[in-house]
Amino acid sequence: MHAEDGWIRQLDITGHTRLVGILGWPVAHSISPAMHNAAFTALGMDWRYVPLPVPPDRVPEAVRGLRALGFRGANVTVPHKQAVMPYLDRWEPAAAAIGAVNTIVVQEDGELVGDNTDAAGFVADLEEQGVDLSTVETALVLGAGGAARAVVYGLAQAGVQRIVVLNRTRTRAQALLQDMAAHFPDRTLEAGHLPQDVGRFAGQAQLIVHCTTLGMHPRVDGLPWDEEVEFAPHQTVYDLVYTPSATRLLQLATADGARALNGLGMLVHQGAIAFRHWTGEAPPLEVMRRAVQIGLDR
């Protein structure tokens, strides 16, 4: 028997194999299959995670198909995070508040439950990195899209009392905060323009979180910041972008002595939470992190 035979057997899919996947358009670039399949293999589980490319006009059929085909769940990525919501039986509180679903769980009775693990994954990574959110009086969030909604929800739920959201279109930041105020009426939520108001709020924040795609490969020169505004050593700057691992924003933060973190850990933690939802098993975080890093290095 060749050495490859054992590996082939590991990849066999039978009638007993439990399936999960990722809905998106496109999904060929996703690292999630490698991350989850590495976890299943490490734990000796007969589960497989498959990419599910779904054109925007086929979302209703795809969501219903999860139940019909016996899937245990799925992740959801762009552009379907909102589009899947009307076709689910119910939403978890995080998904309802954020207004987007990134994880679908198919219950034993076939009920389709939508959740959003981005907020919890973000907070879990901060905690793993030693960031104590109980000491954060003010957080500054850059951007007001879907990722920012998850971050604001996570910060507010974790107890951060004051959250400032800056966006190129201030009205969009205001709309985000108005939605969040309904869930967190005791938080101080403020909106401003990006980048004009960076100097006004930067010095007040212990935590700065970048939630746009500026600076992401291949447009690595993008910068969601006023270069004349310096960071401080007591600040943590977290960029959800992880390709490249050190964006221009993080390079500036490091040069000024601030702590710089990228979003790779959030990717792993949000996936780990989904893994637990589907399987009920403790996710092997280090295996998942290693698989993601290998995927990025290719």
Stockholm file with secondary structure:
# STOCKHOLM 1.0

chainA/1-298         MHAEDGWIRQLDITGHTRLVGILGWPVAHSISPAMHNAAFTALGMDWRYVPLPVPPDRVPEAVRGLRALGFRGANVTVPHKQAVMPYLDRWEPAAAAIGAVNTIVVQEDGELVGDNTDAAGFVADLEEQGVDLSTVETALVLGAGGAARAVVYGLAQAGVQRIVVLNRTRTRAQALLQDMAAHFPDRTLEAGHLPQDVGRFAGQAQLIVHCTTLGMHPRVDGLPWDEEVEFAPHQTVYDLVYTPSATRLLQLATADGARALNGLGMLVHQGAIAFRHWTGEAPPLEVMRRAVQIGLDR
#=GR chainA/1-298 SS CCHHHHHHHHHCCCTTCEEEEEEESSCTTCSHHHHHHHHHHHTTCCEEEEEEECCGGGHHHHHHHHHHTTCCEEEECTTCTTTTGGGSSEECHHHHHHTCCSEEEECTTCCEEEECCHHHHHHHHHHHTTCCGGGCSEEEEECCSHHHHHHHHHHHHHTCCEEEEEESSHHHHHHHHHHHHTTCTTSEEEEEETTTTHHHHGGGCSEEEECSCTTCTTCTTCCCSCTTSCCCTTCEEEESCCSSSSCHHHHHHHHTTCEEEETHHHHHHHHHHHHHHHHCSCCCHHHHHHHHHHHHHC
#=GC SS_cons         CCHHHHHHHHHCCCTTCEEEEEEESSCTTCSHHHHHHHHHHHTTCCEEEEEEECCGGGHHHHHHHHHHTTCCEEEECTTCTTTTGGGSSEECHHHHHHTCCSEEEECTTCCEEEECCHHHHHHHHHHHTTCCGGGCSEEEEECCSHHHHHHHHHHHHHTCCEEEEEESSHHHHHHHHHHHHTTCTTSEEEEEETTTTHHHHGGGCSEEEECSCTTCTTCTTCCCSCTTSCCCTTCEEEESCCSSSSCHHHHHHHHTTCEEEETHHHHHHHHHHHHHHHHCSCCCHHHHHHHHHHHHHC
//
